[in-house]
């Protein structure tokens, strides 16, 4: 079941990566996902200013144990972080990841990817994606 959700998400993420700089609706895992978004800063729909420093924070709750990793990329899939923050989540627990980055002057969009890899290897990874427009 999670494999089907992952394939569906990857198709959605690929489409989001090729989108123009218009604000987009975030893509989250389906209802059956073990993940739930608790908090996100900047908020969904925020427009990021080129050249500015952005302090990003995401809090995710999970029904199952695993590891959450945060990746932030521009429209060319270039990472904007020197290292990707990560945290372990216990079953029925939460994790908060934070990162700061500068929005490149040539960026037309910024993508946030929160990847959750369950401890149980039989369960497929789940990815949350949010696309931010830039100005």
Secondary structure, DSSP 8 states (H G I E B T S, - for coil): -HHHHHHHHHHHHHHHHT--SS----B---TT-SEEEEEEES-TT-EE-TT-EEEEEEEEEESS-EEEEEEEEETT--B--SS--EEEE-TTEEEEEEEEEE--TT-SEEEEEEEEEESSTTS--EEEEEEEEE-
